[in-house]
Amino acid sequence: MDTQRTSQMMGLHRLMISLTLLVFLGDVALGAMPWRPCTAGMGRLDKGAAASVEMVKEEVTRGGSHVEIKDSSPAPADLLPLDFLSRVLPQEGQAVGAGVRLVQDGGVQGVQLSGPLRGLGFPSSQIFVNCQRFPSEFSVVVTIKVDRIAPKMSEYIFSMVRGDGNQLLLGLKFSKEHLHFLYQGSEVKERLTFRNMHLADGHWHTLVLALSGQHATLTIDCGMALELVLKKPFPADLNTSGSRIYVGNRKRWKGLFSGLLRQLVLLPGSDAITRICPSSNPRLAELAVPAALGQLPVPLPGNDVLSPPYESEVRVTLGSRPSCTGTERGQLWFDTLKRGLFLCDGASWLPMLQEKQRLDYVDDHQDVFTSSETYDIEVFQVPTVGLFAAMAHRSTTPGSGIYKWTNGRFQLYQNISTCEAVAWKHFTVGKKVFLAVSNSKGPVEGWKEVSIIYKWSLKKLKFVRYQTLETHSARDWEAFQINDESFLAVANHRRANGDHNINSVIYKWNPGTKAFEVNQTLLTSGAYDWEFFTIGPYHFLAVANAFDGISTYIDSTIYIWLQGGFKPFQTIRTLGATDWEMFRIGDRYFLAVANGHMLYDKRPSLYAINSTIYELDMATQMFLAFQNIGTYSAVDWEFFTIGEEKFLVVANSYDGTTYSLNSVIYRWQGYEGFIPVHRLPTIGCSDWEFFSSPEGQSYLIYSSARQPLSKVFKLKTN
């Protein structure tokens, strides 16, 4: 009995030693990744690790007891991606088969499918070579572009169907607002549904669906992951024998994918999001794109008979400058005013048949005499009517002026009653044209402070009062759209009792009542400005906090849109911040803050301080300081482009002694950042606006908070 017990103990000791050795060798062989013998034909152990397995089996057997070693570890995280799409595309040197077309859209190629269905499928055994079992942990990476889909229709991105019985083992499909992943569970068919996707918007999107245990996550364009919790883990014994994988369908004409497919990849064992994100172009983030789609085909020179096996959707846009994003990459724009042809590179329009413009000098063009000092100018277009400039005047009588560009000059067009107006904001909702004014005081001492939204009247050809909103020394309005919904944010500066720590309000347009209603409030400290911007799939709103009642040395906050509201994303210490200006140069994103005044710890006030340009760092996903620029109580930044050159102009308003200062134009010099190139004499400069006239000329206009005079400068180019 003692001998048998001793033998068992020795066997257990040898088992433990062998298991330790196996773990060590496995770590060396696989980089500390778990091993699973039933994989999708990838990630096998080398001979040394395989020998270790046999050692364990032998040691256990010689130990006098039988121990069954079961595979319970997940699929390895270092498996290679399995490209489904390439299996229905022609190999190198082969012609494109029937039912498959290569289409260029947005500067990249995708696959358009039309059947026959048999040619859009292949046996699962080509993928699952070691065993006929679908991995229990995996990611699916898909890049698609869909222009539209009928409200009650759904289309398959891919499916796995068993035999002639058409039994659906699993499939990924989408409808107008939902994305569905279906699979055969242990007893019944299961369905995971991600809602409010809105994928059929005419843009490229990259989706990553990852399943692990009881958790399923969906990431779109490297954005925030959406998570669903499964009632049961994805089955580890989903048998794929006798099945076929179909791309863009489920072995039926009904539900055939109508858009463009660029990427369809299965990655067993790990979350693919860490492999493809962050990405400089998240809509087209790549894990494994078929070689046939990697490069745009080049037509043979001098051959007008042979047509390439793809469709090139080259469009030429006429008229005013259109948007240039990744979607328009490769498209052409003909400027009918300047007689120039431009090519979109995904970020900016590159001249092809036009001499490059360079800013030569700035010419004094017009003095606009106003009824009083002006705090802000908003330049905008009213369709079919013309170019306008709304000026926020300090005086209440006759109020603020709306000027129209006529014969190369701004002329007074309409007066609107305001109460020490500080800012104007132009925006549209559908076809309606609005102007919102920020009134900093009430009409009478002790009365409520209100700001007004005005609407352009097509009948009267002027702006008429539309909606009144209670505000508190409002300093700014910001209008923006998210998912086709319209919002309006007001920067409340302080209450009548002097409290600067109050809520600023974000309003949302209600199509039913045709009015703006409170959607969210955010606590701000002497808020002076809102700046909305979008980077990839993310929407941001930055507030310039100027004063908390004690100091101007406080945090300004950048918010990010999540789950129907704005949440804090990053705080940046600022000095009496009065303005944020967001701009993009190539694939780089910048935020410039105008620091107006340093009041800190009972020290003397400082007006000659640095304003800072921040750049978005993709690695840390934060805005980091890029360049400090010395300013004098800066109250505004304006970014603009002349030809291929990029500029920033700052509104210097006060240096502690005088309001007569130079405002400075800075030019982008790449590695050197922004360098000063022009100095313009200004008096109490409060705002800069860049605009182009209907004649195609470029101008800058500034407002003065100290004189009833605004000036227009013409930007001369060579």
Secondary structure, 3 states (H helix, E strand, C coil): CHHHHHHHHHHHHHHHHHHHHHHHHHHHHHCCCCCCCCCCCCCCCCHHHHHHHHHHHHHHHHCCCCCCCCCCCCCCCCCCCEECHHHHCCCCCCCCCCCEEEEEECCEEEEEECCCHHHHEEEHHHCCCCCCECCCCEEEEEEEECCCCCCCCEEEEEEEEECCCCEEEEEEEEECCCEEEEEECCCCEEEEEECCCCCCCCCEEEEEEEEECCEEEEEECCCCCEEEECCCCCCCCCECCCEEEEECCCCCCCCCCCCEEEEEEEEECCCCHHHHCCCCCHHHCCCCCCHHHCCCCCCCCCCCCCCCCEEECCCEEECCCCCCCHHHCCCEEEECCCCEEEEECCCCEEECCCCCCCEEEEEEEEEEECCCCEEEEEEEEECCCEEEEEEEECCCCCCEEEEEEECCEEEEEEEECCCCEEEEEEEEECCEEEEEEEECCCCCCCCCCEEEEEEEECCCCEEEEEEEEECCCEEEEEEEEECCEEEEEEEECCCCCCCCEEEEEEEEEECCCCEEEEEEEEEEECEEEEEEEEECCEEEEEEEECCCCCCCEEEEEEEEEECCEEEEEEEEEEECEEEEEEEEECCEEEEEEEECCECCCCCCCECEEEEEEEEEECCCCEEEEEEEEEEECEEEEEEEEECCEEEEEEEECCCCCCCEEEEEEEEECHHHCEEEEEEEEEECEEEEEEEECCCCCEEEEEEECCCCEEEEEEEEEC
